[in-house]
Amino acid sequence: MIDMIAALQPLVVGAVLIWSARVKLLNRHAATVARRSALVRLVGEHRLLPAYRLLGAVELILGALLLLPPALRLETAAATAVAVGFLGYLTYARRTAPTSSCGCLSSRPTPVSGRSLGRAALLVAAAGLATVATGAWLAALTDRPLAGGVVLLAEAAAMVALSPELDAGWLLPLRRLRARLTNPLRGGTGLPLLATVQQVQLSDPYRRIAPLLRSDVREHWDDGEWRFVGHAARYQGRPATAVFAVPLVDGGPDAVRVAVVDDATGQTLLALAGAGRPAGPRLDVVPA
């Protein structure tokens, strides 16, 4: 198994190098990308773009050689040296110019992060493993296409996941989809929690017991046509919870009710209703 994985590494490293070279050689914003990188601190403004293009040419030639089987030991050794250079450069960039862009796989301005360093380390490991390969990647993939395909997909997924400049292509769409499916700012009824909190804060019961509150919203849940919002509170020296009952179908603050419940005994210490006194859960006053 390890022999097959090692044999596939020239394909992985070669593909990453060619993708990186594409940004440096073909992107029309290459000069801007180079200026945003830490490379300008190393070579200076006047030599910046030629050095950036030269690096892209080296990546393109080396990547093409790795993709043409068999990958020679000299080619894999050169790829390992380039990958180690990338890791060193990114470490330098993060320490000396933390706001500089990587300029590696995309023209998007993306500061060097731990993920960028992880990707470079993975590339070093892949290139190093390629140096001990005993066969060509094409033969390994032909002999075990399913296992080889799984390995390549896993490595490609790891490279993409460790590339923050590629987030716009996969991570942001996933986050938008999750937001549409889960509605994180909404309760189970679809009414935004913020709207409920605003309704509570405009109510007379909230103004009357505000001095008792010791936290923001700590919990909330829906039950039938009501939403209950809990705050930590303190009543006559006792730890308590202030539970506001807010009707989901009435947007007026006059409909809000509140009960202050002793945390230790569950006893209702205080109950208040707004001017509207809507039909709903009964919040009885039990004398302390």
URMOTA-V462090 format. One line per field, one symbol per residue. phi: phi as a letter, one per 30 degrees, with the letter a starting at -180 (. if undefined). psi: psi as a letter, one per 30 degrees, with the letter a starting at -180 (. if undefined). A space follows every 10 residues. Layout:
BEGIN
phi=???
psi=???
END
This chain:
BEGIN
phi=.dddddddde dddddddddd deddccddce dddddddddd dccjddcdde dddddddddd dddddddcdd dddddddddd dddddedddd dddddcbdcd ddiccadddb ddbddddddd dddddddddd dcdcbddddd dddbdddddd dddddddddd dccddceddb ddeddddddd dchdccdddj dededddddd ddddedddce dddbadecaa acbicbccbc bdbbbhicdb bccccbddcb ddddddbbbc cdddciddda bbbdddhddl ddcdcced
psi=eeeeeeffee eeeeeeeeee eeefefkfge eeeefflfef fefleegeee eeeeeeeeee eeeeeefjll kleeeeeeee eeeeeeeeee eeeeefiffl legdflfkjj lkaeeeeeee eeeeeeeeef fgkflleeee eeeieeeeee eeeeeeeeee fgjffgeffe eeeeeeeeee efifglafff kkeeeeeeee ffleeeeege ffkglakfll lkjbgkkkkk kklkjhfkkl kjjkkkkffj gkfffklkkj kkeefgkjfk kkllffilka kkikkjk.
END
